[in-house]
Amino acid sequence: MVELDAAVAAKTVDTVVVAFPDMQGRPVGKRVTAPFFLRHVQEEGIEVCDYLLAVDVDMDPLPGYRFANWDRGYGDMNALPDPATLRVIPWLEGTAMVLCDLFDADGNAVEVSPRAMLRRQISRAKSMGLEVRCATELEFFLFADSYDEASTKRWSGLTPHSSTIEDYQILQTSREEYIIREIRNGMLAAGIPVEFSKGEAGRGQHEINITYSDPLTVADNHLVFKNGVKEIAAKHGRAATFMAKWSMAEVGSSCHVHASLWDTESGEPVTGDPAGIGGLSPLGQHFLAGQLAAARQLAWCFAPYVNSYRRYLPGSWAPTAVVWGDDNRTCGFRLVGNGPSRRTECRIPGADVNPYIVLAATIAGGLWGIENELKLPEPYEGNAYTDAAVERIPTTLVEAIGELESSQVAIQSFGEDVHFHLVNTAKQEWAKANAVVTDWELARNFERI
């Protein structure tokens, strides 16, 4: 952390955000004065409450967890900085950020923390002589309203930043460059290798792509990027959302996950083989077959909220078919790239996913296929939206919870404690949804029934 020493001495950094991902994939933690961070926190870590891994998006402590609950007194964890994640945050004055791994009072890793979940799958791949490299493609909607204005309007009647669909449109996106350019350049300055931005298929919708890397780096970049987009938008009096479906009149926002396999010894890619099925090597075929086999069981990892399932509509660019196709966007899994860059793209996840959990699930499914030498079915050709014969991922949160609860892939890949933690998280989200009478129910039923 020599660069931080110099920045603090030069008084260009005075604050360090010490954070870790919660179960929703958001950074939570503390703002630490830079001198105190250098003297103590960088080596010793900092105490944080374990309830942070047992709350919902509203920060309400949830029942049903074994890891943290009222009976156990909601104790502390130690958040230990990972020096590889230290970065300056250009859009926040005088601020650096570092992400942490979590440990209990005995110095053991907190296995139910999202970063530990992903580390476990990376370690499993490494034990097979494999490294997984991946990327997450994030989409979001930008609004002319501020977050405060959106809240006052109860998130209804908002004004998208563009009045027309701006998919690949240069003129429309030029009008938003004052924010999107700052996002691109700010992320580059924060060490996040942004490649490009583009308008997407909704009004005010954008996609910004980041170069592929190892899974932990990708998840960390995803977390910083998503939080940073909101912070930069807020600076300009604008709002941005990564909801899977903010309006039924608009397309949803996705998080396509790309993954490929590399040999740990040679450092060479091993997914592709022009002579193999779909241009995949036998190893690549098993990896994709495993993702297909696990798709229903791990669907909650791709769609963790009630709203997530609003995105799955025919012809909506959000595939639900558990089939794979060669460059076929109607399939849940698409093969893209050529030769060494041959890779799988899972098109099922929405932009609301926790990046650590969705990447852990992607790797777990693929390794399941390798371990069991699953055979890859033939590629799907045609429009998978209209084929009633193909298997579908769950269409509701309830169905996804049932699949996750009985999932052998999840139990064996994540371990029983993590599996229990994930299932309870899913069940508590459904319980919260059932504790609300929605505006739609009132409008439909108050007078007419």
Buried (B, 14 or more C-beta within 10 A) or exposed (E): BEEBEEBBEEEEBBBBBBBBBBBBBBBBBBEBEBEEBBEEBBEEBBEBBBBBBBBBEEEEBBEBBEBBBEEEEBEBBBBBBBEEBBBBBBBBEBBBBBBBBBBBEEEEBBBBBBBBBBBBBBEBBEEEEBBBBBBBBBBBBBBBBBBEBBEEEEBEEBBBBBEEBBBEBEEBBEBBEEBBEBBBEBBEEBBBEBEEBBBBBBBBBBBBBBEBBBBBBBBBBBBBBBBBBBBBBBEEEBBBBBBBBBBEEBBBBBBBBBBBBBEEEEEEBBBBBEEBBBBBBBBBBBBBBBBBBBBBBBBBBBBBBBBBBBBBBEEBBBBBBBBBBEEBEBBBBBBEBEEEEBBBBBBBBBBBBBBBBBBBBBBBBBBBBBBEEBEBEEBBEEEBBEEEEBEBBBEBBBBBBBBBBEBEBBBBBBBEEBBBBBBBBBBBBBEBBEEEEEEEEEEEEEEEE
